[in-house]
């Protein structure tokens, strides 16, 4: 089959995107559109005592200025998984009496031009009464700390735990050695290439239309229509075109999405809001932001006896849409990875601070858990004098031990983790490391290596997915999917799945997405779920199309027994045939199929793998170079190996960025200090290794028809701990936290030199 499953097909969407024909939200132009901007709080915590919009409304070109008093009829932006019990942390579309972080929206200004809207925002007069702030976890949990939410008992608004605390304590007590670390995971910004934007329209007959960059339109429609606007879902059409990066952040509803719809109905004209990079740093949900005390117990042979983790997770000022779930249900159950650990106890405290809300960021809890585990096991190996490879070899689950209940809510079904480790060590030329280290030393450089063995839960929160297929009179097969590409290459991968099922070329298949008028259901993209769920739905829809085609072909071919192959229906035992295009032309609108993929017992997949990094550090400057990087992964079946490699490269870049460069910083007054790319470092090409060596040892997943496991987040999950472990190794085991910036490393290198000179 030309371009079926398993082949490295070039992305069909790239011609459009690389020639400037992509259509992102801000590219959508409609006649008579107005432009909006949000006036944001300059304070981390303050009471609004007065707002005067008179001068703003008088600015030439300004059409309307909205404050909270104008939109009290609407619901707030909801948290879908609040863990704070009766305590609520409602995020209003526009703040009423209290702002809780720098960037909280206070007024929404609509004008004939963007410039006029900004001038109008400058003219709004607001009186603030500053309130005490807590800008960090440490400040928020300090005794007597001012509270972000007055009705809360403290800034620690929930405790979540999983595992057996008593058994973990017994395992620690019985351990011959316990390794303990305090591990800080720095707050990061998603920094998608395309900033957020929204265009709202209103029509008396059909209702609202929202053009917005998203990771799935169906779920967003339910929240905005029913939860905020208080209208029926069929009164809101949501359209998502091309999306320039999501990383979890574009899954969520933001106030501007409802505000442009309100303004469009109120003013009778389309209203567009396009954020800038300052908006993005201030208001796009941040990621990670947590502090953990982790402990790993070992017996005399280096076998793990127990693991305990206590985490303080920064939620920001509000419980975001899925924020409370990230370090709990999403990542908390995979703590400990695929190691043989008799007892695990994981306790998470949800902490509110006067900062931007925190939610899912590429990996959503799984990178954080893997980072804790891999930092601990590597430190434990040094404590015990066991090789970092050997300690993993002793503790990884073997194939004969699967399926394995990890004791905290997951059952690992299939895999060969020791084989993946062995292949990764071979690929990395593990035995040749001393030679490379010695060569670096001759150049005056420090040299280290680090391992990370990760596992993630992919698609674990999914329940169902949909695909709808139609055939046009020219024979083009159009497949509508309920997921949403943010750059992953769905248009290509889904077409390969359908191509193999129908026996037709990829060029004859068109994938459409992101329009509730075309497909009103679907669970969107997130958690590396799309191919396991959306791909399976595409398979079923293709099968349904064949069945429907046979039903239509029977009367046309005057036969009861119809065979199908490669786009052609044939009356069995004859030469009478008809094609997809001929059937579609003869039966307009009738040749279609819709499928809902819903397993009886939905289960996640468990992509896993081993990353090995080698780094060199220049003590004179603190500059890090990732000298070698390789990974071996088990992603199950690969639909398109080239797309998988692209996902790996991007994921490694984001993990490396957090390890070496990225860090959102607030000062003690809760003022954002890293609000632009002048202050916030992201990885560039010269920060990446010259090559990333990738091999797959796939064991097909038994949980979905394609046997896939998901790969979108894997690169990030393995990169953070492997790079940091390599840096720590280069520093002779000196522990440090992300980001490992040149200044931080220069100071550590100087300290080590002084200590060595004193010996």
N, C-alpha and C positions, 0 to 999 in steps of 0.2 A: 504493500500500500504506500503510495506516495504521500509523504509527510504525515504518517500516522503517529500513534503514541510511541514514544521512545526515541524520536528523531530530533536533532537540533535544527529546527526550522527557524529561519530568521523571522523576527517579529513583523507581522503584517502591518501593525500600527506605526512602525517607525518611519515609513515613507511620509505619511501625513505629518507626524510630529517634527521630523527633521527638516521638512520643507516649509515650515511656518503655517501649515494648514490645520494645526490643532485648534480646538475651540474650547478655551478655558472660560470660567465664569465671567471674568471681566471683558472677554472678547464679545460677549453677547450684547448686541446693541438693539434697542427698540425705540421706535419713534416717541418723542416727547419725554424721554426718561429724565428724572431728577437725580441729584446726587446727595448722598448723606454722609455725615461724619458723626462720631460719638465723642462727646466731651467726657473726659475721664478724670477721676479723682487724682490730684497730685499728692494726696496724703495716704499713708498706710492705714490710718484709723482716725476717723473724725465724725463729728455730728454736723449735719447740714442744718444750719439755723435759718437760712433764707436763700431763695433763688429768685433772681429778677431776669426775665428774658426779654424785657421791653426793648433794650438797645439791640439785642441780637435780631429780633424780628424786623427792626428798621434797617438792617444792613442790606444794601442793594443786592437783589438776587435771592435773598433768603425767602423761602416759601412757608416754612413751618419750623417751630421749635417745640419738641416734646419733652416733658419731664414725667416723673412718676405719677404726678397728679392726673396726667392725661391718659394713662393706660392702666388704671387700677382694675379695670374689668378683666384683665388677662391673668393667667396663671404664671407661676414662677418657672424658672428653668429647673427641671426636676433632677433629683438624684434617684436613680433606678434601684440602687441597693443600699439604702441608708442603714447603717449599723448602730446608730446612736439612740435607738429606742424612741422614747417620746420626745427627745430633743430634736428640733428641726433647725436646719441651717439654710433657709430659703434664699436662693439667688434670684432677685427680681430683675425684670428686663431693664429697668432703670432704678437705681437706688432711691429709696424714699428718704429716710431720715439719717441713716448711718452708712458711711463707706468703710470697707473693711480691708481693702488692699489698693495699692497704687495701680490704677487702671480700671477700677470699678466704674461702670457707666453711670453718668449723672444726667446727661441731656442728649437728645438725638436731634441733630440739625439737618434740615433738608433744604436744598437750594437748587438754582438753575445750573450752577457749575460747582465743581469740587472746591475751587478757590473761594467762592462765596460761602459755601458751607463751612469751610475752615475759618473764614473771617467772622461768620456768625458765632461759631464756637468761642472764638476769642472774646466776643462781646457779651457773652453770658456772665452775669455777676452772681457769684455764690459766696456766701459767708459760711466758713467752716469753724467749728470749735474742735481743735485737735484733742485726741484721746490717746492714752498710753498704748503702746504697741508691743507685740511680741513678734520678732522677725526670724526666729529660729526655733528649732525643737528645744534646745537648751533653755532659751528664754521662756518658752511657753510652759515648760514643766517645772520651772523654778518655783520654790515656795513663795506664795503671795503674788504670783504673776498676774498682771491684768488679763481679764478674760476677753476673748474675741466675741463670744456669745454670752451675754449677761445671765441668761437663764441656765447656763451649764454649770455643773458643779466645779468644773475645772476645764482647762484646755485639752485634757485627755478625755475625749468624748465617747470612746468605746474601747473595750478589750475583747479581742478575739483569740481563741486558742484552738489547737488541734493536737491530737496525740495524747499519750498517757504520761502525765507529769511524774507520777509515782514510779513508774517503771523506768523512765529516763533517769530519775534521781538514783534509783538502785544501780542502773548501769554505770553512772558516773562514779558512785561510791565503790563499785567493784573494779574500776579501771586501774591499770598499772600507771597510766599517765593520762592527764587531761590537758589538752591544748585549748587556750582561751584567747580570743581576739575581740577587740572592739573594732567594728568595721563600719566605715562611713561611705555611703553611696551618694555621690554629689547630685545636686539638682541640675537637670539639663532642660534645654528648650528644644522643641522638635525641629525648628528652622526648615520647614518645607520650602522648596524652591518657589512654589506658588503660594502667595499669602491668601488668607481667607477673603472671600467676597460673596455677596448675595445680591440678587436682583428680584424684587417683588413686583407682582402685577395683580390687578384685580379686574374681574369682569362680572357684571351683575348676573349674567346667565350661568357662567361656569364656575365662578368663585375665584380662588387664589391660585397663582402660579409662582413658584419659587425656583429660581435658578441658583444653584449653590454647589460648591465643591464639597463632596461628601464621600463616605465609605459605604454608602448604602441608603437608598432613598426611602424604602418602605418603612423601616423602623423610625426614621426621622419624621416621616409624615405623621405617624401615630402620635408622637410626642408633641409636635408643633400644633397639629390640628386639634386633637382632643385635649391635650394637657395644658396648652397655653392659649390658643385662640378660642377654644370652646366651640369648635364647629365639627361637623361630621368629616371623616377622612376623605370622602369623595368630593368635598368642597376645596380640597388642596391638592394640586398637582405639583410634584417636585421633580425637577430635571437636573441631572448632573452630567456635564460633558466630560472633557478631558480634565484630569486632576494631576497637578504637579506635586505629588508626594502627600502622603497622609500620616503614616507612622502611628496610627491610633488617634491622633489629635483631631482628624477630620471626621471621626465617627460621631462627634458630639454636637449637640445643639448649643448654639451661642445666642445671646440676646439679640444681636443684629438680625438674625434670620427671621424672627417674629416681628421685629421693629420695621423692617422694610415692607412687610406685608400690611401691617397696620397703616403705615404712611401711605402706601399705594391705594388702599381702600378709602382712607380719609381724604386724600387729595385728588383721587381720580386719575392719577398718572403713575407710570412705572417709577420705582425708586431703586437706585443702585447704591450699595455700600461696598467699598473696596478698602480693606485695611492696608496699612503700610507696615514696614518692618518694626517700627516702634509699637504699633498695636500688637503685632505678633509676639514680641518679647514680653509685653505686659500681660496679655490676655489669653493667648493660646495656652491650653493646659500644659503644665510642665510635667516632667517625668522623674522617676527614682525618688530622691529626697528622703533618705532614711538613715537611721543609726541603729546598729544591731550589736548586741553582746552574744557571741556565739561560743559554744564549747563542744569539743569532740573528745570522747573518751576512747582510749585504746587499751587492749590487753598487752601482755608481755610480748606477743608475736606481731603486734601492729595491727590486729583486727579491731574494728570499731565496736565498741560496747554500747554507746549511746550518743545522742546528739541533742543539745538544747539550744534554742535561739530565743532571744527576747528582742523585739524590734519596736522602735518608736518611728512611726510612719507619718511624715508631714503631709497633711491633706490640703494645706493652703487655707484660705479663709472660708471656703464653702465645701461641703461634700459634693464633689463633681458627679457627673452622670454615672460613672462606674468607679469613681475614685476609691471608695472604701473597700471595693472588692479586689483591688490590684494586689496588695500584699497579703490578702487573706484567701478568699476562694480561688483566685486566679493563680497566684504564685505560692501561697503558703502551704499547699498540699503537696508540692513537688520538692519541698525542702529535703535535702539529703540525697537527691538524685537517684541514680541506679546502683548505689552501693548497698551492701548487706548491713543494715543498721537495725539491731534488735529493738531499739526504742527511740522514738523521736518526740520531742515536745517543742511546739512552736507557738509563741505568745506574741501577739501584735497589739500595740496601743495606737489608736488613731488620734493624732494630734492636730488641732487647728492652730494656724498662725496667720498673721496679717500679711499674707503673700498670695500670689497667683494660685488658683486651685491646681491640684496635681491629679493626674489620671493616667490612663494607659499610654505608654510610649514603647515603641518596638520591642516586643517581648512580654510586656505587661506583667511583671511579677516574676516571670521565669528567669530572666537574666539576674535579677536581684538574688533569688534563691541559689542559683548556680554559683554566683560570685561568692556568696557566703561559704558555701560548701567547699569550693575549690581553693579559696584562701585558707580555710581551716585545715584541709587535708594536706596541703602543701607545707603549711607551718608545722603540722604534726609530724610529717616525714622528717623535717629538719630536727625537731625536738628528739625524735627517737633514733636518729642516725640511720634511717632507712631511705633508700632511693625514692625520689618522687614518682618514678615509674613503678617501682616494686610495690609501694604502699597501695597504689591504685589496683595493681594486678591482684593483690591479696584480697581486696575488698569489693571489687566489682562483682555483681551478680553473674552467675554462669547461665548458659542457655538451659541447662537441666533444672535450674531453680525457678524457671518461668512457667506459668504466670506467677507473679510475686505481689502480694499485698504489702504496700509500704507502711501500713499502720496508721496513715494519716489521710486516707481517703482515695488512694489510687491503686490500681492493679496493673502493673506492667505486664503486657501480654506477650511480646515477642521481641527478639533481638539477640545479638551476639556481641556483647559489650567487650569481653576480653579480646575478641578477634579484631574489633575496631581499634582498640588500644594498640595491639601488636602491629597492625598495619600502619598506624599513625607513627609509631616509633621507627619502624623501618623506613617509611617515607621521609622522615625527618633526619635520617642518618644520625640516629641517637648516639651511636658509638663514635662518630667523628666529631662530636662536640668539643672534647678537650683540645683537639688540634685547632679548631676555630677560636676557642677562647684564648689559647696561647698566642695565636697570631694577632688577635686584638690587643692583648697585653703588650706585645712588642711595639704596638702603635700608641701605647699610652691610654688605651680605652678599656673600660669595664665591659664585661660581656656576660650575659646570662640567658637562661632558657626557662620557659614555664609551660606547664601543661594545664589544660582544662578539659575535663570530661563532663559534658552537659547532657541533659535530657529536658525536653519541654512537653507541655500538654498542648496539642494542636486541635483546634475545633471543639474543645471540651464543653463549651457552653452552648453548642448548637443543638437544635431540635429538628429542624427541617430546612429544605432549600428547594427552589423552584426553577424550572426552565420551560420556556414556551417556544415552539418552533413552527414556522410558517414557510410555505414555498410560494415564490412569485411566479408569474407566467413565464419569465425568462429562465426559470429553473434555479434561481438563486435561493439558497436555503438560509433563512434568517432565524437566528436563535437569540431569544431574549433571556437574560439571566438575572437573578436576584442579587448577585454579588456586584462589586464595583471595583474596577481596576484603578489603582493610584500610581501606575507605572510598572506593575508586575509583568504585564504581557498577557493578560487574560484573553484578549481577542485572538491571540495565536494559540495558546494552550487549549482553550475550549474548542476552537476550530479543529485542532488535531484529534480531540476526543470524538467529536461528531464525524469527522472525516473517516476515522477508522470504523465507526459504527455503521455509517451509511455506505461506505465504499466509494466516496466521491472525493474530489480534490479539495484541498483547503481553499483554493481560489473561488470555489463555488459556495462558500459558507461565509456569512456575515454575522458577527456577534454584536448584539445591541444590549445596552445596559443603561441604567440611570434614568428611567422615566416611568413614574407610577402610572401614567396613562397607557403605556405599553405592557408593563408587568407590575401589578400593584402589590405583589408580595415578594418576600425574600429577606434573608437575614444579614445581607451585607458582607463586607470583607473585614476580617480581623481575626487574630489568633491563628494565622496560617491555616484557615479553614476552607478556602475557596475551592481548591481542586478536589479535596475529599468530599465536599458536599455539593458544590456547584458542578463539578465534573461528573459526579454520579447522577445529578439531576439531568445534565445534558445527555448522558447515556440513555436514561430512561425516556426522555423526550424524543430522542432519535428512534428508539424502539417503538414508541407510540406512533410516530410519524409513519413508520413502515406498515404498522397494522392498519392505520387509517388509509394509507395509499393502496393497500391490497383491497380494502373495502370499496374504494372508489374505482379501482382498476377492473374489478370483477365484471360489473355490468358493461363497462366500456369494451372489454376484451371478450365478452360473451363466454366467461369461464367462471367456475367456482373455485378452482385450485390455482392460486397465483403464487409464483415465486418472485423473489426480489434479489437483485445483486447489482452493485455498482451503479445505483441511480436508475435502474431499469426494472420495470415490472413485466413479467412474462407469463402468459397463459401456459400452464404446465403442459409439456408435450407438443407445443406448437411453436411457430415463429411469430406469433402475434405479441407485440410489445407496446409499451408506452413509457414515457419518461416522467420524471418529476415535473418538468416544465409543461409537458402536454397535459398531464393530469390537472395541474394548477390552472392552466388556461381553460380547461373544460369545466372545472368546478371552482370558480373564483371564491376565494376565502374559505374553502372547505378542506383544503389539504393542510392540516396543521396537527400539532400534538402538544400536549402540556403534561408535565410530570412534576410530582412532588416527591422528593426523596426524603423519606422519614423512616429510619430503621425502627424496629420494634423496641430495641434497647440501645439508644444512641450511646456511643462510647468515643472517647478521644483517641487520637493516635499519639505515638510517642517518638517523634524524631529525636535522634541522639547522635553524638559524635565526639571526636577528640580533636582539639586544636593544640598545636605546639608552636610557640613563638620563640624566636631568638632575637635579642636586642643588644645593641651596643650603646654605651653612654660615654660621652666625652666629658671627663671630669672638669675640664677647663671652662666649659660653657653650660653643662647640664643638658645638652641636646641629646635626644634619643633618636636612634635610627632602628627601625624594625628590619633587621638584617635578613631574616628568613621567616616564612610563615607558611604553614601547611595544615590541612585538616582532612580527616576521613569521617564521612558522615553516613548514617543510615537513614535515608529519606524514603525507604520503600521503593516503589516504582517511580521512575522519572519520566514524566510525560514529555518534557523538552529539556535535555541536559544543559543546553546553552542558557536557557532562561534560569535554570537553577544556579548555574555558575554566576550569572549576573546578580541574582539575589544574594548569593554568598558574598560577592565583592562589596555590594552596598551595605550588607549587614556588618561585615568586618570593619568597614570604614566608620560606621556609626559607633561600634563598640570601641574601636581604637580612639575615636574622637573623645568619648567620655573618659577613657583611661588616661589620655595624655593632655587634653586641651580644654574640654568644655566644662563650664561651671557657672551656674547662675548664682549671683551674689547679691544679697541685700545688706545694707548697713543696719546699724542698731535702730535707726528710725524707720525701718521697713522701706527705705528708698532703694529701688532697683539700680544697681551699679553696673550691670552688664546688659544694657538695653539696646545695643547695636553691635554690628560686626566689628566695630572698632574696639569693643571691649570683650566680646564673646568669641572665643576661638573655635573654629570648626576645621576639620581635617581638609587639607589640600592634597593634590596629587603627590607632592614630594614628602608628605607624611606617611604615605602608604608604602608597604614593602614593594620591591621591584616586581615580585611575582607572588601569587597565592597558589600553592599546589593543592589540588583538590582531587580526592578519590572517593568513590562511594562503594560501600558494602551493604547493599540494600536487602532487607528482609521485608517482603510485602506485608502491608498491614492487613489484618483480617477483619478490620472494622468497616471497610467500604469497598465497593465493587472494583475500583481502580487499583486498590492496593497501595495508594499513595499515603504519605505521612505529613507533608507540609515542610516548607523550607524557608519561608519568608523572614523568620526571626532568628534562625539558627546562627547566622554569622555574628550577630550582635551578642548573643548569649555566650558564645565561646570566646569571643575576642577580648572582652573586658578582663576576665580572670587570667587568660593565658598571657596577655601582655603584661599585666600587673605582676603576675608570678615571675615572669622573666626579669622584670626590673628589680624586684626584691632579690632574686637570685644574684643579679649583677652587683647588688649592694650588700652581698655577703649575708643575706637573710634579714636585713634591716626592714622592718615593716613600715609602710607608708600608705597613704590613702589617695584615691583619685581626686583630681587629675594630677598625674606626675609631670608637673610643668618643669621647664628648664631651671627656673629659679629654685624650686624645691629640691630638685636633684643636685644642682650645683652646691647647695648648702649641705646636703647629706654627704656628698662626695668629699667636701672640705672637712666635715666632721670626722669621717672615717679616716682620712689622711692624717688628721691631727691625732686621733686615737692610736693609729698604727705607729706613728712616729714616737708616741710616748711609751710604747711597749718595749 
